[in-house]
Amino acid sequence: MTKSIFLEKPALSIKKQFLAVFLACAVAVVLPQLCHLIGKLTGTGMMIGTVLSPMHFPIIFVGLVAGPIVGAISGILAPLVSFALTGMPLARMLPLMIVELFGYGLAAGFLRNIRLNNFVKVFITMIFGRVLRFLACLFMFYALSKTEIGIFEIWQSIPKCLPGIILQLVLIPFLLNKFDSDK
């Protein structure tokens, strides 16, 4: 008998979904602030936040744990809440962050019940979010004439974000495996 490509993971209750959105947004606000604090203490400024992409971690994780609706909502709300509370991300980058994190949450959520290695799920999610961000850059550049947003900004940022990408590819699957084994 062949295995289905789909896993049978139960849906979370509405209460757990709200809690997951709240926790993902809270972590997505706190992690970048910790990075900025470390940057101030070490004299590296905001570079650590750029390099580690700390908002990505909780959004990808929550999508893979709680599904596409929770992931997508968290991806939209997290940068908005962070901007309202801290002024970060910068206003000009906020729409791009919303699109990218929405993409991460949505893609991760849809992959939640697919029988794939967690590393592969995270990798696919990262590609999807970055492609959406690239498309948003194109839209802003050509349709809205936002020339301060470079159309190839996303591809140029990948080498800068490589440590964060590697950490996400290692830590998120590790945490997911621990999370699944604790059940």
Backbone as a printed PyTorch tensor [residue, N CA C, xyz], in Angstrom:
tensor([[[  0.8400,  -1.1760,   0.0000],
         [  0.0000,   0.0000,   0.0000],
         [  0.8880,   1.2440,   0.0000]],

        [[  0.5360,   2.2260,  -0.8190],
         [  1.3460,   3.4410,  -0.9070],
         [  0.8970,   4.4630,   0.1320]],

        [[  1.8720,   5.2300,   0.5720],
         [  1.5790,   6.2870,   1.5400],
         [  1.0400,   7.5080,   0.8170]],

        [[  0.1280,   8.1780,   1.4480],
         [ -0.3810,   9.4430,   0.9350],
         [  0.6830,  10.5110,   1.1180]],

        [[  0.6780,  11.5140,   0.2460],
         [  1.6250,  12.6210,   0.4190],
         [  1.1750,  13.5570,   1.5420]],

        [[ -0.0410,  13.3340,   2.0160],
         [ -0.5800,  14.1940,   3.0650],
         [ -0.4540,  13.5330,   4.4340]],

        [[ -0.0960,  14.3330,   5.4130],
         [ -0.0590,  13.8910,   6.8020],
         [ -1.4140,  14.1660,   7.4300]],

        [[ -1.7480,  13.4280,   8.4290],
         [ -3.0170,  13.6610,   9.1110],
         [ -2.7570,  14.3680,  10.4360]],

        [[ -2.6060,  15.6770,  10.3540],
         [ -2.4140,  16.4810,  11.5610],
         [ -3.7420,  17.1420,  11.8880]],

        [[ -4.1710,  17.0580,  13.1260],
         [ -5.4520,  17.6740,  13.4880],
         [ -5.3680,  19.2060,  13.4320]],

        [[ -6.4730,  19.8160,  13.0630],
         [ -6.5480,  21.2810,  13.0510],
         [ -6.5430,  21.7870,  14.4860]],

        [[ -5.9720,  22.9560,  14.6760],
         [ -5.9610,  23.5690,  16.0020],
         [ -7.3110,  24.2200,  16.2820]],

        [[ -7.6810,  24.2650,  17.5360],
         [ -8.9080,  24.9670,  17.9260],
         [ -8.7330,  26.4590,  17.6490]],

        [[ -9.8450,  27.1750,  17.5610],
         [ -9.7950,  28.6250,  17.3360],
         [ -8.9780,  29.3010,  18.4300]],

        [[ -9.1590,  28.8690,  19.6650],
         [ -8.4170,  29.4420,  20.7940],
         [ -6.9090,  29.2590,  20.5940]],

        [[ -6.4890,  28.0670,  20.1820],
         [ -5.0710,  27.8030,  19.9550],
         [ -4.5530,  28.5790,  18.7490]],

        [[ -5.4100,  28.7700,  17.7490],
         [ -4.9980,  29.5530,  16.5870],
         [ -4.7570,  31.0120,  16.9800]],

        [[ -5.6630,  31.5920,  17.7760],
         [ -5.4620,  32.9630,  18.2540],
         [ -4.1850,  33.0690,  19.0830]],

        [[ -3.9680,  32.1010,  19.9450],
         [ -2.7670,  32.0810,  20.7770],
         [ -1.5110,  31.9820,  19.9050]],

        [[ -1.5620,  31.1570,  18.8770],
         [ -0.4220,  31.0020,  17.9720],
         [ -0.1120,  32.3090,  17.2530]],

        [[ -1.1450,  33.0120,  16.7810],
         [ -0.9380,  34.3110,  16.1240],
         [ -0.3150,  35.2940,  17.1120]],

        [[ -0.8660,  35.3450,  18.3200],
         [ -0.3510,  36.2660,  19.3380],
         [  1.1220,  35.9760,  19.6400]],

        [[  1.4380,  34.7110,  19.8820],
         [  2.8160,  34.3410,  20.2200],
         [  3.7720,  34.6070,  19.0610]],

        [[  3.3630,  34.2730,  17.8440],
         [  4.2270,  34.5120,  16.6840],
         [  4.5010,  36.0050,  16.5240]],

        [[  3.4680,  36.8180,  16.6730],
         [  3.6500,  38.2740,  16.5530],
         [  4.5310,  38.8090,  17.6740]],

        [[  4.3250,  38.3220,  18.8800],
         [  5.1410,  38.7800,  20.0160],
         [  6.6130,  38.4310,  19.7880]],

        [[  6.8800,  37.2090,  19.3810],
         [  8.2630,  36.8010,  19.1400],
         [  8.8500,  37.5780,  17.9570]],

        [[  8.0280,  37.8460,  16.9370],
         [  8.4900,  38.5940,  15.7680],
         [  8.7790,  40.0560,  16.0960]],

        [[  8.2570,  40.5620,  17.1900],
         [  8.5820,  41.9200,  17.6450],
         [  9.8090,  41.8780,  18.5520]],

        [[  9.8630,  40.9100,  19.4410],
         [ 10.9280,  40.8460,  20.4460],
         [ 12.2800,  40.4500,  19.8370]],

        [[ 12.3100,  39.4410,  18.9670],
         [ 13.5900,  38.9840,  18.4090],
         [ 14.3690,  40.1000,  17.6960]],

        [[ 13.7310,  40.8810,  16.8160],
         [ 14.4870,  41.9690,  16.1860],
         [ 14.9920,  42.9960,  17.2020]],

        [[ 14.2040,  43.2600,  18.2430],
         [ 14.6540,  44.2120,  19.2620],
         [ 15.8640,  43.6770,  20.0100]],

        [[ 15.8960,  42.3790,  20.2640],
         [ 17.0760,  41.7710,  20.8830],
         [ 18.2890,  41.8930,  19.9630]],

        [[ 18.0650,  41.6780,  18.6820],
         [ 19.1610,  41.8330,  17.7140],
         [ 19.6690,  43.2730,  17.7030]],

        [[ 18.7590,  44.2400,  17.7400],
         [ 19.1730,  45.6500,  17.7430],
         [ 19.9190,  45.9900,  19.0290]],

        [[ 19.4670,  45.4430,  20.1430],
         [ 20.1520,  45.6660,  21.4140],
         [ 21.5700,  45.0930,  21.3650]],

        [[ 21.6940,  43.8740,  20.8520],
         [ 23.0250,  43.2630,  20.7040],
         [ 23.8830,  44.1140,  19.7650]],

        [[ 23.2670,  44.6170,  18.7090],
         [ 23.9790,  45.4890,  17.7690],
         [ 24.4970,  46.7570,  18.4270]],

        [[ 23.6770,  47.3470,  19.2880],
         [ 24.1140,  48.5460,  20.0150],
         [ 25.2540,  48.2170,  20.9670]],

        [[ 25.1300,  47.1050,  21.6780],
         [ 26.1540,  46.7200,  22.6500],
         [ 27.4810,  46.3500,  21.9940]],

        [[ 27.4180,  45.7810,  20.7990],
         [ 28.6390,  45.3470,  20.1150],
         [ 29.1690,  46.3730,  19.1200]],

        [[ 28.3950,  47.4430,  18.8960],
         [ 28.8280,  48.4670,  17.9470],
         [ 28.5710,  48.1080,  16.4960]],

        [[ 27.7790,  47.0810,  16.2400],
         [ 27.4850,  46.6800,  14.8610],
         [ 26.1840,  47.2930,  14.3460]],

        [[ 25.5030,  48.0480,  15.1720],
         [ 24.2730,  48.7160,  14.7580],
         [ 23.1690,  47.7350,  14.4160]],

        [[ 22.4610,  48.0380,  13.3400],
         [ 21.3070,  47.2210,  12.9410],
         [ 21.6990,  46.0600,  12.0360]],

        [[ 22.9870,  45.8880,  11.8170],
         [ 23.4470,  44.8470,  10.9010],
         [ 23.0350,  43.4460,  11.3360]],

        [[ 23.0270,  43.1790,  12.6380],
         [ 22.6620,  41.8330,  13.1130],
         [ 21.2250,  41.4980,  12.7140]],

        [[ 20.3260,  42.4820,  12.8100],
         [ 18.9480,  42.2610,  12.3960],
         [ 18.8460,  41.9570,  10.9100]],

        [[ 19.6260,  42.6630,  10.1060],
         [ 19.6390,  42.4230,   8.6610],
         [ 20.1820,  41.0340,   8.3590]],

        [[ 21.2540,  40.6810,   9.0190],
         [ 21.9330,  39.3990,   8.7570],
         [ 21.0910,  38.2050,   9.2120]],

        [[ 20.4380,  38.3180,  10.3680],
         [ 19.7130,  37.1680,  10.9260],
         [ 18.2470,  37.0780,  10.5120]],

        [[ 17.6710,  38.1530,  10.0030],
         [ 16.2520,  38.1660,   9.5980],
         [ 15.3580,  37.5600,  10.6770]],

        [[ 15.3890,  38.1200,  11.8860],
         [ 14.7190,  37.4740,  13.0200],
         [ 13.1990,  37.3960,  12.9300]],

        [[ 12.5540,  38.2450,  12.1420],
         [ 11.0900,  38.1590,  12.0230],
         [ 10.6600,  36.9180,  11.2560]],

        [[ 11.5430,  36.3930,  10.4270],
         [ 11.1860,  35.2440,   9.5920],
         [ 10.9670,  33.9840,  10.4310]],

        [[ 11.7930,  33.7900,  11.4610],
         [ 11.7340,  32.5650,  12.2660],
         [ 10.3330,  32.2530,  12.7890]],

        [[  9.7210,  33.1660,  13.5680],
         [  8.4290,  32.7980,  14.1630],
         [  7.3100,  32.6400,  13.1360]],

        [[  7.3920,  33.3680,  12.0300],
         [  6.3240,  33.2750,  11.0320],
         [  6.3950,  31.9390,  10.2990]],

        [[  7.5770,  31.5360,   9.8960],
         [  7.7230,  30.2340,   9.2410],
         [  7.3270,  29.1170,  10.2080]],

        [[  7.7990,  29.2110,  11.4400],
         [  7.5080,  28.1890,  12.4430],
         [  6.0020,  28.0670,  12.6860]],

        [[  5.3350,  29.1980,  12.9080],
         [  3.9020,  29.1370,  13.2210],
         [  3.0980,  28.6150,  12.0380]],

        [[  3.5050,  28.9530,  10.8320],
         [  2.8120,  28.4060,   9.6630],
         [  2.9200,  26.8920,   9.6130]],

        [[  4.1140,  26.3870,   9.8640],
         [  4.3310,  24.9340,   9.8270],
         [  3.6360,  24.2090,  10.9700]],

        [[  3.4160,  24.8980,  12.0760],
         [  2.7530,  24.2820,  13.2350],
         [  1.2360,  24.4470,  13.1750]],

        [[  0.7730,  25.6300,  12.7650],
         [ -0.6470,  25.9570,  12.9170],
         [ -1.4280,  26.0660,  11.6100]],

        [[ -0.7680,  26.0710,  10.4670],
         [ -1.4840,  26.0890,   9.2040],
         [ -1.4610,  27.4250,   8.4770]],

        [[ -2.0360,  27.4410,   7.2550],
         [ -1.9170,  28.6030,   6.3800],
         [ -2.6400,  29.8640,   6.8650]],

        [[ -3.7850,  29.7200,   7.4880],
         [ -4.5150,  30.9130,   7.9390],
         [ -3.7490,  31.6020,   9.0610]],

        [[ -3.3240,  30.8260,  10.0430],
         [ -2.5480,  31.3790,  11.1600],
         [ -1.2280,  31.9480,  10.6510]],

        [[ -0.5600,  31.2220,   9.7620],
         [  0.7070,  31.7010,   9.2100],
         [  0.5490,  32.9940,   8.4460]],

        [[ -0.4740,  33.0670,   7.5830],
         [ -0.6910,  34.2660,   6.7770],
         [ -1.0740,  35.4640,   7.6470]],

        [[ -1.9720,  35.2640,   8.5970],
         [ -2.3790,  36.3600,   9.4880],
         [ -1.1830,  36.8410,  10.3080]],

        [[ -0.4030,  35.9100,  10.8200],
         [  0.7870,  36.2820,  11.5910],
         [  1.7690,  37.0590,  10.7190]],

        [[  1.9300,  36.6190,   9.4760],
         [  2.8370,  37.2950,   8.5530],
         [  2.4190,  38.7120,   8.2280]],

        [[  1.1310,  38.9740,   8.2140],
         [  0.6310,  40.3360,   7.9730],
         [  0.7270,  41.1740,   9.2400]],

        [[  0.2900,  40.6040,  10.3580],
         [  0.2250,  41.3770,  11.6030],
         [  1.5850,  41.6800,  12.2240]],

        [[  2.5070,  40.7250,  12.1680],
         [  3.7940,  40.9010,  12.8600],
         [  4.5330,  42.1730,  12.4430]],

        [[  4.7190,  42.4390,  11.1450],
         [  5.4230,  43.6750,  10.7980],
         [  4.6110,  44.9300,  11.1310]],

        [[  3.2860,  44.8330,  11.0530],
         [  2.4470,  45.9830,  11.4060],
         [  2.5500,  46.3010,  12.8960]],

        [[  2.4800,  45.2650,  13.7330],
         [  2.6000,  45.4580,  15.1830],
         [  3.9920,  45.9730,  15.5220]],

        [[  5.0020,  45.3880,  14.9110],
         [  6.3660,  45.8240,  15.1670],
         [  6.5570,  47.2860,  14.7710]],

        [[  6.0410,  47.6560,  13.6240],
         [  6.1530,  49.0510,  13.1720],
         [  5.4320,  49.9910,  14.1310]],

        [[  4.2360,  49.6000,  14.5560],
         [  3.4580,  50.4490,  15.4720],
         [  4.1510,  50.6210,  16.8140]],

        [[  4.7970,  49.5650,  17.3100],
         [  5.4330,  49.6130,  18.6270],
         [  6.8630,  50.1400,  18.5980]],

        [[  7.5970,  49.8520,  17.5270],
         [  9.0320,  50.1540,  17.5210],
         [  9.5010,  51.0300,  16.3670]],

        [[  8.6500,  51.2330,  15.3710],
         [  9.0660,  51.9740,  14.1800],
         [  9.8760,  51.1300,  13.2120]],

        [[  9.9590,  49.8420,  13.4880],
         [ 10.7150,  48.9270,  12.6280],
         [  9.7780,  47.8230,  12.1400]],

        [[  9.8670,  47.3840,  10.9140],
         [ 10.7890,  47.8180,   9.8760],
         [ 10.4960,  49.2480,   9.4380]],

        [[ 11.4400,  49.8470,   8.7180],
         [ 11.2630,  51.2110,   8.2340],
         [ 10.0150,  51.2970,   7.3580]],

        [[  9.3850,  52.4500,   7.3600],
         [  8.1140,  52.6320,   6.6350],
         [  8.2230,  52.2400,   5.1650]],

        [[  9.3330,  52.5660,   4.5300],
         [  9.4610,  52.2500,   3.0950],
         [  9.5860,  50.7370,   2.8600]],

        [[ 10.0470,  49.9980,   3.8760],
         [ 10.2150,  48.5540,   3.7480],
         [  9.0080,  47.7720,   4.2750]],

        [[  8.1260,  48.4460,   5.0010],
         [  6.9880,  47.7680,   5.6320],
         [  6.1280,  46.9830,   4.6380]],

        [[  5.7210,  47.5750,   3.5100],
         [  4.8890,  46.7840,   2.5840],
         [  5.5990,  45.5250,   2.0820]],

        [[  6.8970,  45.6410,   1.8370],
         [  7.6490,  44.4780,   1.3580],
         [  7.7530,  43.3990,   2.4270]],

        [[  7.9590,  43.8240,   3.6700],
         [  8.0110,  42.8630,   4.7740],
         [  6.6660,  42.1660,   4.9620]],

        [[  5.5870,  42.9200,   4.8360],
         [  4.2530,  42.3250,   4.9680],
         [  4.0510,  41.2520,   3.8990]],

        [[  4.3930,  41.5860,   2.6570],
         [  4.2200,  40.6260,   1.5570],
         [  5.0980,  39.3980,   1.7730]],

        [[  6.3570,  39.6210,   2.1350],
         [  7.2840,  38.5020,   2.3140],
         [  6.8540,  37.6040,   3.4740]],

        [[  6.5400,  38.2010,   4.6150],
         [  6.1480,  37.3940,   5.7730],
         [  4.7980,  36.7150,   5.5540]],

        [[  3.8790,  37.3880,   4.8670],
         [  2.6170,  36.7550,   4.4790],
         [  2.9260,  35.5010,   3.6550]],

        [[  3.8320,  35.6440,   2.6930],
         [  4.2110,  34.5130,   1.8460],
         [  4.8160,  33.3720,   2.6420]],

        [[  5.6830,  33.7090,   3.5950],
         [  6.2740,  32.6660,   4.4410],
         [  5.2000,  31.9310,   5.2270]],

        [[  4.3350,  32.6950,   5.8860],
         [  3.2970,  32.0800,   6.7130],
         [  2.3490,  31.2190,   5.9050]],

        [[  1.9400,  31.7310,   4.7450],
         [  1.0030,  31.0080,   3.8820],
         [  1.6320,  29.7280,   3.3380]],

        [[  2.8220,  29.8560,   2.7690],
         [  3.4910,  28.6820,   2.1850],
         [  3.7900,  27.6330,   3.2510]],

        [[  4.3260,  28.0830,   4.3820],
         [  4.6250,  27.1390,   5.4660],
         [  3.3530,  26.4340,   5.9160]],

        [[  2.2760,  27.1960,   6.0240],
         [  1.0070,  26.6170,   6.4410],
         [  0.4870,  25.5650,   5.4820]],

        [[  0.6030,  25.8440,   4.1840],
         [  0.1480,  24.8570,   3.2080],
         [  1.0360,  23.6140,   3.2060]],

        [[  2.2880,  23.7700,   3.5960],
         [  3.2000,  22.6240,   3.6470],
         [  3.0590,  21.8270,   4.9450]],

        [[  2.3130,  22.3550,   5.9040],
         [  2.1540,  21.7260,   7.2200],
         [  1.7690,  20.2520,   7.1140]],

        [[  0.8190,  19.9580,   6.2680],
         [  0.2900,  18.5920,   6.1700],
         [  0.8280,  17.8160,   4.9700]],

        [[  1.9330,  18.2830,   4.4060],
         [  2.5510,  17.5720,   3.2810],
         [  3.6950,  16.7200,   3.8280]],

        [[  3.7700,  15.5040,   3.3510],
         [  4.8040,  14.5680,   3.8140],
         [  6.1370,  14.9140,   3.1340]],

        [[  6.8560,  15.8390,   3.7580],
         [  8.1870,  16.2440,   3.3120],
         [  9.0650,  16.4350,   4.5360]],

        [[ 10.3410,  16.3410,   4.3350],
         [ 11.2990,  16.6530,   5.3760],
         [ 11.1250,  18.1180,   5.7790]],

        [[ 11.2300,  18.4090,   7.0760],
         [ 11.0400,  19.7890,   7.5520],
         [ 12.0470,  20.7670,   6.9480]],

        [[ 13.2570,  20.3110,   6.6840],
         [ 14.2620,  21.1450,   6.0210],
         [ 13.7510,  21.5860,   4.6530]],

        [[ 13.2000,  20.6440,   3.8900],
         [ 12.6740,  20.9320,   2.5520],
         [ 11.4920,  21.8950,   2.6540]],

        [[ 10.6330,  21.6910,   3.6430],
         [  9.4980,  22.6010,   3.8390],
         [  9.9730,  24.0250,   4.0890]],

        [[ 10.9700,  24.1780,   4.9380],
         [ 11.4970,  25.5150,   5.2380],
         [ 12.1290,  26.1140,   3.9850]],

        [[ 12.8770,  25.3210,   3.2500],
         [ 13.5330,  25.8030,   2.0290],
         [ 12.4990,  26.2770,   1.0020]],

        [[ 11.4690,  25.4820,   0.7680],
         [ 10.4050,  25.8690,  -0.1790],
         [  9.7180,  27.1470,   0.3010]],

        [[  9.4520,  27.2170,   1.5830],
         [  8.8160,  28.4010,   2.1690],
         [  9.6640,  29.6370,   1.9360]],

        [[ 10.9630,  29.5240,   2.1410],
         [ 11.8610,  30.6660,   1.9570],
         [ 11.8650,  31.1450,   0.5110]],

        [[ 11.8470,  30.2170,  -0.4110],
         [ 11.8160,  30.5910,  -1.8300],
         [ 10.5130,  31.3080,  -2.1440]],

        [[  9.3880,  30.7610,  -1.6790],
         [  8.0840,  31.3600,  -1.9620],
         [  7.9990,  32.7890,  -1.4280]],

        [[  8.4060,  33.0010,  -0.1840],
         [  8.3510,  34.3400,   0.4050],
         [  9.2210,  35.3370,  -0.3250]],

        [[ 10.4090,  34.8950,  -0.7290],
         [ 11.3170,  35.8010,  -1.4410],
         [ 10.8220,  36.1010,  -2.8530]],

        [[ 10.2130,  35.1310,  -3.5080],
         [  9.6360,  35.3820,  -4.8370],
         [  8.4940,  36.4000,  -4.7200]],

        [[  7.6370,  36.2430,  -3.7050],
         [  6.5610,  37.2200,  -3.5030],
         [  7.1330,  38.6140,  -3.2540]],

        [[  8.1760,  38.6920,  -2.4350],
         [  8.8020,  39.9890,  -2.1640],
         [  9.3780,  40.5790,  -3.4490]],

        [[ 10.0010,  39.7550,  -4.2710],
         [ 10.5380,  40.2170,  -5.5480],
         [  9.4240,  40.7730,  -6.4320]],

        [[  8.3010,  40.0610,  -6.4930],
         [  7.1620,  40.5390,  -7.2880],
         [  6.6210,  41.8600,  -6.7330]],

        [[  6.6050,  41.9900,  -5.4110],
         [  6.1680,  43.2500,  -4.7970],
         [  7.1400,  44.3710,  -5.1400]],

        [[  8.4320,  44.0600,  -5.1680],
         [  9.4340,  45.0640,  -5.5710],
         [  9.1820,  45.5100,  -7.0090]],

        [[  8.9400,  44.5540,  -7.8940],
         [  8.6420,  44.8950,  -9.2910],
         [  7.4170,  45.7950,  -9.3850]],

        [[  6.3700,  45.4280,  -8.6610],
         [  5.1360,  46.2180,  -8.6650],
         [  5.3980,  47.6360,  -8.1620]],

        [[  6.1000,  47.7440,  -7.0440],
         [  6.3650,  49.0710,  -6.4830],
         [  7.2460,  49.8970,  -7.4110]],

        [[  8.2140,  49.2690,  -8.0460],
         [  9.1430,  49.9800,  -8.9160],
         [  8.4670,  50.4520, -10.1980]],

        [[  7.7560,  49.5220, -10.8650],
         [  7.1820,  49.8490, -12.1700],
         [  5.7900,  50.4660, -12.0840]],

        [[  4.9220,  49.9320, -11.2670],
         [  3.5360,  50.4250, -11.2140],
         [  3.4020,  51.6660, -10.3370]],

        [[  4.1460,  51.7170,  -9.2540],
         [  4.0130,  52.8370,  -8.3220],
         [  5.1740,  53.8330,  -8.4110]],

        [[  6.1290,  53.5620,  -9.3100],
         [  7.3030,  54.4230,  -9.5110],
         [  8.0750,  54.6930,  -8.2260]],

        [[  8.1550,  53.6950,  -7.3580],
         [  8.9280,  53.8080,  -6.1130],
         [ 10.3810,  53.4370,  -6.4320]],

        [[ 11.1260,  54.4000,  -6.9400],
         [ 12.4860,  54.1200,  -7.3920],
         [ 13.4630,  53.8700,  -6.2460]],

        [[ 13.0710,  54.2380,  -5.0180],
         [ 13.9590,  53.9340,  -3.8870],
         [ 13.9740,  52.4440,  -3.5660]],

        [[ 13.0120,  51.7070,  -4.1080],
         [ 12.9720,  50.2460,  -3.9680],
         [ 13.5950,  49.6730,  -5.2300]],

        [[ 14.7860,  49.1410,  -5.1050],
         [ 15.4510,  48.5300,  -6.2510],
         [ 14.7810,  47.2240,  -6.6180]],

        [[ 14.6200,  46.9660,  -7.9160],
         [ 13.9060,  45.7620,  -8.3350],
         [ 14.6940,  44.4890,  -8.0360]],

        [[ 16.0000,  44.6120,  -7.8900],
         [ 16.7970,  43.4240,  -7.5880],
         [ 17.2860,  43.4340,  -6.1440]],

        [[ 16.6570,  44.2460,  -5.3200],
         [ 17.0110,  44.3730,  -3.9020],
         [ 16.9550,  43.0310,  -3.1850]],

        [[ 15.9750,  42.2180,  -3.5020],
         [ 15.8180,  40.9410,  -2.8040],
         [ 16.9850,  40.0020,  -3.1060]],

        [[ 17.4140,  39.9540,  -4.3610],
         [ 18.5130,  39.0440,  -4.7160],
         [ 19.8350,  39.5510,  -4.1570]],

        [[ 19.9820,  40.8640,  -4.0680],
         [ 21.1970,  41.4380,  -3.4890],
         [ 21.2470,  41.2210,  -1.9800]],

        [[ 20.0840,  41.0630,  -1.3690],
         [ 20.0520,  40.8900,   0.0890],
         [ 20.3760,  39.4520,   0.5130]],

        [[ 20.2570,  38.5080,  -0.3840],
         [ 20.4650,  37.0990,  -0.0160],
         [ 21.8600,  36.8540,   0.5430]],

        [[ 22.9320,  37.3380,  -0.0910],
         [ 24.2570,  37.1130,   0.5290],
         [ 24.3800,  37.7430,   1.9260]],

        [[ 23.7630,  38.9230,   2.1200],
         [ 23.8080,  39.5640,   3.4410],
         [ 23.0590,  38.7360,   4.4790]],

        [[ 21.9860,  38.0870,   4.0650],
         [ 21.1250,  37.3280,   4.9820],
         [ 21.5290,  35.8650,   5.1030]],

        [[ 22.6010,  35.4720,   4.4690],
         [ 22.9890,  34.0580,   4.4460],
         [ 23.1050,  33.4300,   5.8350]],

        [[ 23.6970,  34.0960,   6.8370],
         [ 23.7160,  33.4810,   8.1710],
         [ 22.3090,  33.2170,   8.7200]],

        [[ 21.3800,  34.1500,   8.5020],
         [ 20.0030,  33.9510,   8.9500],
         [ 19.3210,  32.8300,   8.1970]],

        [[ 19.5760,  32.7530,   6.9050],
         [ 18.9970,  31.6910,   6.0800],
         [ 19.4770,  30.3320,   6.5930]],

        [[ 20.7810,  30.2270,   6.8420],
         [ 21.3370,  28.9590,   7.3380],
         [ 20.7440,  28.6250,   8.7090]],

        [[ 20.6780,  29.6210,   9.5980],
         [ 20.0870,  29.3800,  10.9230],
         [ 18.6340,  28.9140,  10.8130]],

        [[ 17.8730,  29.5290,   9.9290],
         [ 16.4780,  29.1290,   9.7510],
         [ 16.3910,  27.6960,   9.2340]],

        [[ 17.2620,  27.3470,   8.2840],
         [ 17.2480,  25.9990,   7.7130],
         [ 17.6730,  24.9380,   8.7270]],

        [[ 18.4200,  25.3430,   9.7400],
         [ 18.8640,  24.4020,  10.7720],
         [ 17.9170,  24.4120,  11.9750]],

        [[ 17.6430,  25.6040,  12.5090],
         [ 16.8820,  25.7110,  13.7560],
         [ 15.3990,  25.3740,  13.6160]],

        [[ 14.7720,  25.8440,  12.5590],
         [ 13.3270,  25.6090,  12.4330],
         [ 13.0210,  24.1070,  12.3110]],

        [[ 13.7060,  23.3660,  11.4250],
         [ 13.4390,  21.9140,  11.3960],
         [ 13.7550,  21.2400,  12.7320]],

        [[ 14.8360,  21.6570,  13.3890],
         [ 15.1790,  21.0890,  14.6950],
         [ 14.0470,  21.3260,  15.6940]],

        [[ 13.5650,  22.5740,  15.7690],
         [ 12.4720,  22.8980,  16.6930],
         [ 11.1880,  22.1610,  16.3290]],

        [[ 10.9090,  22.0430,  15.0440],
         [  9.7120,  21.3090,  14.6100],
         [  9.8060,  19.8400,  15.0010]],

        [[ 10.9680,  19.2670,  14.8350],
         [ 11.1480,  17.8550,  15.2120],
         [ 10.9730,  17.6850,  16.7160]],

        [[ 11.5000,  18.6180,  17.5060],
         [ 11.3170,  18.5640,  18.9650],
         [  9.8330,  18.7690,  19.3170]],

        [[  9.1890,  19.7110,  18.6410],
         [  7.7840,  20.0130,  18.8760],
         [  6.9140,  18.8010,  18.5690]],

        [[  7.1910,  18.1320,  17.4400],
         [  6.4030,  16.9550,  17.0460],
         [  6.6770,  15.7680,  17.9570]],

        [[  7.9050,  15.6180,  18.4420],
         [  8.2230,  14.4820,  19.2980],
         [  7.6890,  14.6510,  20.7210]],

        [[  7.4130,  15.8920,  21.1300],
         [  6.8730,  16.1620,  22.4620],
         [  5.3810,  15.8820,  22.5640]],

        [[  4.7390,  15.6710,  21.4640],
         [  3.2880,  15.4580,  21.4860],
         [  2.9440,  14.0750,  21.9400]]])
